[in-house]
Amino acid sequence: MSKPIVAVVGRPNVGKSTFFNYLAGRRISIVEDTPGVTRDRIYTEIEWRNKKFTLIDTGGIEPYSEDIIMQQMKRQAEIAIETADVIIFMVDAKDGMTATDKEVATMLRKSNKPVILTVNKVDKVGDPPPEVYEFYNLAIGDMIVISSVHGLGMGDLLDAVFEHFPEDIDDDEDEDVIKVAVVGKPNAGKSSLINAILGENRVIVSNIPGTTRDAIDTHIEIEGQKYTFIDTAGIRRRSKINENIEKYSAIRSWTAIERADVCLIMIDAVDGVTEQDTKIAGYAHDQGKAAIIVINKWDLVAKETGTLEEYRRKVYESLGFMTYAPVLFISAKTGQRVNKIYELIKYVAEQASFRISTGMLNDLVNEAVAMVQPPSDKGKKLKIYYMTQTGIKPPTFVIFVNETQLFHYSYERYIENQLRKNFGFEGTPIRFIHRQRDKE
């Protein structure tokens, strides 16, 4: 079977994200002393006693809250509980047992899943304080006392989790998964697109900008191809990032771009390409990521003959460095053209991994040089000896020349255009490395 899933649930601000980050070994969940910071389910892989499992951090559960975000957080936690094989129910030793803890305990008992009652924030070594024993009134079973901040009791807790794992766990890694980062400024429709792709409310969607604060991985398989979609917090201009939480979210979004194979650059069709969109696309380009420019909310744009082509022209005008990226016009709300995304993602991922033999490359170089002579400077002419491909994702080529200073950007762009004309490379940037061959 696949890796077991362990969900960490509880009311807000009991230390779930601190616990999650301690086990993950890096700051994945946002940790801030503000209730409701972790709004969606966050995933990471953990290994214990040579077995791997997926750990899910969830937003805090407030059963009776009328706040729309808190209600959606509750639903997200419920989905995590339904998905999980084992549940870690976390409570706060410093606050003591609360009415919300009792409501969450009732919800968990109805799930019929293995539940491990975990009392957090017991920060001293030795016998636990007497007040923690009141948590037995939750009728969950034996408790384990931990400190997420200091790492106390973690081994005992993981051993208890491990006891509920089946023996036939499949630890094999999926190497054929295409990782897709969905990036863009706030409220461009990133979460709506993920939900349209999955057909379920996987990510909290609201018209309040900044709802998605974490980067969230969602796994799906379509026609034999596995994808991991990374929904990210909207990236705002730095001057508008006031809260610490917003700063963490922006960092998370940049990190999502770095670990992706393909980036979906989400543009709001009503707003058009903004300065912030240009920065986001530029970062994906600089990181060498394959990209698709997705124009969302196309259903809201008034159309006449030629509207689409004129809009595409303006997009490429604004994103002049990314004219290699295909432009897809969609409506995540109505589902218009959303089904075309898979095919396009797979295509640009293949283009980014395409290799050309050295022989074919040098045939192309010889033909290109014959058509357009290399530049010269002060009587010295550029000579291209040969070119070879040294990498993929992005396709990277080393060009050996007589003088690297003579290789002007304009001629490099000409060679790039010839590569694209003959071999495609649609959706991916191309990298060149200039090497000066020894005179001897």
Secondary structure, DSSP 8 states (H G I E B T S, - for coil): ----EEEEE-STTSSHHHHHHHHHTS--S---SSTT---S-EEEEEEETTEEEEEEE-----TT---HHHHHHHHHHHHHHHH-SEEEEEEETTT---HHHHHHHHHHHHHTS-EEEEEE---SSSS--GGGGGGGGG-S--EEE-BTTTTBTHHHHHHHHHTTS-S-------SS-EEEEEE-STTSSHHHHHHHHHTS--S---SSTT---S-EEEEEEETTEEEEEEE------GGG--SHHHHHHHHHHHHHHHH-SEEEEEEETTT-S-HHHHHHHHHHHHTT-EEEEEEE-GGGS---TTHHHHHHHHHHHHTGGGTTS-EEE-BTTTTBTTTHHHHHHHHHHHHHT----HHHHHHHHHHHHHHS---EETTEE--EEEEEEEETTTTEEEEEES-GGG--HHHHHHHHHHHHHHH--TTS--EEEEEE----
